[in-house]
Amino acid sequence: MSNYKGIHRSSILVVIVLIAVFLPGCGLFGDSHNSAGNGDKQTVEEQPIVRFEGEPSKAVSSVFTTSRELSLTFNGMGDDKTMKQLLDELDRYQIKATFFLPGMRVAEEPEIAKEILSRGHEIANNTLNRLDMTKLSYEEIYKEIQVSNEIIEKETGIRPQYIRTRSGDYNENVRLAAAQAGMQAVVSYSLNLQAWHLDSKEDVGEYVRSYVTRGGIIALNTEGNSQAVDTIPLIAEAAADVKYKLVPLSKLLEKGMERKPLESIAGYDTAKINLNYKDAKYKAVDRGNPNSKEIALTFDDWGYDFTVTKILDLLDVYKVKSTFFLRANGVEKNPNLAKAIAEAGHDVANHTYSHPVITKLTPEQLQEEVVKAHQIITEAIQQKPTMLFRPPTGEIDDTAAKVVAATGYTTIALYNVTALDWDVSHSADDIIRIITEKTENGSVILLHMLDHIHTLEALPTVIKELRAKGYTFVTMSDMLDMKE
């Protein structure tokens, strides 16, 4: 790695850049002209920056994709020692990242930026001086972006395509100024590690593992952050544990799918508010055909990407298709995971928005829970969910069932086998024993996708032992012949 200290530009260059940026008639994007005739100097005033009226740059905090990829991004530019250690650590774990660099720091130490590129990483724009953009005028915002772009391009030959403010926050003016500067996107993040101050590496590792998501964008600060280098192994190990790959932002964006708006998805309005529920008809189902060896494995609620992906991987290994009843406020935060469940061929069904005990809700509240969940899940998976409703905690009465049925969810999906696996005190052996003892022809088995419980440990043995007894796993929609 180059010796950055030997190429320091000093504060003189900073002054030169500032003069070039802000004096009328001269600058990295301004013009200076002399009159042709008698040699007298004629100053041409810099034209004011007019607020852009076109389409703003995209705002990106994560990428809509089911690919097992996410991006690691860095803000700022640390000193040469920190940056050398950081780049070496990224090489060690074979990670290619995206560095959001401040234009002024690139002007001071361009060799650092060049070294980042030579190691196969990507450079983006962290504004000129990392100021609070919400306190600047539109013209000042534009200059912070544009001048930084021009410095980075001059020093590295690369024109940045993405902009991030120091905090990751932005407003409409930032998006418009970015578009005016020809930039593709204003980027924030889905996981912010810029200022973590947790007690131990174990705590940080658990935090990262808990919030790593496919399509996610991780942000980490390099300036004044002595822990930045130590964080790289934690991120790498968390991603590897769930078989996710860390890729530069541009590659992640290439994998992004078109996300159709809710109203354009067939079946988005299958569930509606309808308070005329007193005569609504419903069917409550807790098992299939008692003469058939077909059984249904079902999962309720929501969990971290890590937990649910592990479940999906196990089901894939054993070629089992299941039914997932999703808590929609979890789906709202991680739609990519819901889409991955659907793409894997499993049923995706409704478990309310916030997981309340539905018998304690008013009819209006209950229908809002069901319809809101339906809409969020529909938009996440980009198709109509399986029209099955499972009440949280399994608690339901005739009135609540009619209220749900009036929305369009006329099949209430219950179960006849539960190991109470949501209780962390129930070991994997407890779960295996209860399920294998209680399962019979046509059984619907209830499990959960919650974090820190023992279901993951139990699942392989459950599947193998039930298969050894001659049972075949099917989805609830297949069991009930609901496929359209």
Steps between C-alpha positions, in 0.01 A plus 500: 500500500622853420639728770219755519686731738754580232228627267307719748374815327490718815253771584620716208320274255185523708507878473558478124204265457274723708599803294438305179159394621358820640655794316287629210635429156750234593460150627486141413174553314513877438647709215747787489532712186711794383369750246667478163564861393704728721607234757282644776381229736129435492351292781211277410285438807427145594148401408279415800401137539132459418310231692462192282144431387547155354475156658701473825767234543378173649510469877650163599527352849490137386454312174189296417651161424491141617861441398721412796701817470544821694741794495757625747554876468732746675459870571782753513871442458711405799872559541743298290570245775132429560425476129793261439383273780143517377590414142724215615218359713255520209754315283535236771129426485476552123243775538447768238339811646379849408677802652312830525786752499488873578632704207722712726675197643556362151656834407730477804601136461410369154730201537266351758212519252717350227602214728135427579432466128813290440378251759181447297264710709252763386505875569195718561438857617476596870455872406782755500526585870245264665287791617144479630316519168167582664641840601629594157333681213430312179800666333729403787374141488563482127854632539576256782403217266626628167838629614567180689416305184743706296783465751454124521488471121806723456708303752384145420344506154176365648176697493293398806145382437375492860482765772462461876490778755705475817207379709322318217205738534376692198217722384339575166764762419778243539323262261437777247856633521635148459289456187621835368857379554422187298503254788300176504403480866506656845601213726433455870516159668301216655754429776698782659821396677654846488483569871461175688629500854412154624691323773661214313570354160255223586223757547587670174517167319156404626363841402638473147380142461154602618460782249683379191250476213514406134498820297617693806745791508735515799657836589822535699700814572877511436582838654580499870372145536767277649257208500437504124772246420390266781145502365593346163542141627167522684319612186677241284423214739135602540453509122683171446295326769184561301678454164466862393758677284621857550516684167557861388190718491485517120485120476230482765293758314534295181318216678213727604159390379222726386265554791150546367276730702229331704208610281650335191529154659216258425315409819617799706134585574389144576492602866289807582345671799142373524321554829190317377633181658215349702398255227853436369583134438830348599672164523736422789749228413737331743587188299472341159372162389522254794532216248803654331867487604537859379593747773572875498794667667418864578702791641358806676610855574834648382871502579833641396617435146761265648242282678244479220763437233639212707149351511462545123835330443403201713167465322683514168749231607215266596277601205212612721248765402331675793251772584626823657258723690674838505474783751487791260676766707805275464441462126475879476859529625641221285286439189789322328475214747126457444564494125770237549252279690250525215766444233606180677153361429349525847155632589510857632193578710356756744577517873380862558709813497614530863417159656224600744259268680218555252212423737594814693468729195199687370371383159651814343839437659504135401413568138764771483757247629399243238470734201819693580689171530355381169612814320852503647555132423357540148736787421796313649453175308357681194205263479185411690577301817348161571156590637545335837476684831648376825415685822796590725516271806234287329228682691182562301124489555197500271470879487869556424490228232205673330674838516806348332293312242319820400834646383544214253698254713234234533732213598631515857812283520547341840706192597476179699869455594705755691820457699482852646837557337465876555595432862881509515491260798377227264812323374551352154442155652170619651385632162598181319330274755171691510465532122592141419263369770201717408516507120241285324341478156409845369672687784573871478815564705566842651860626530644850525770696317599699808860571596686328784260207533588135434292436188798515264678231700193278505386540139729251321416219742128583491497472121703178491301324772162592353611385156620174654141452621376532143371857508520734200535877545269732306403865524166587658376635168571161340349318795181704463513503118512881489736548205355733238 
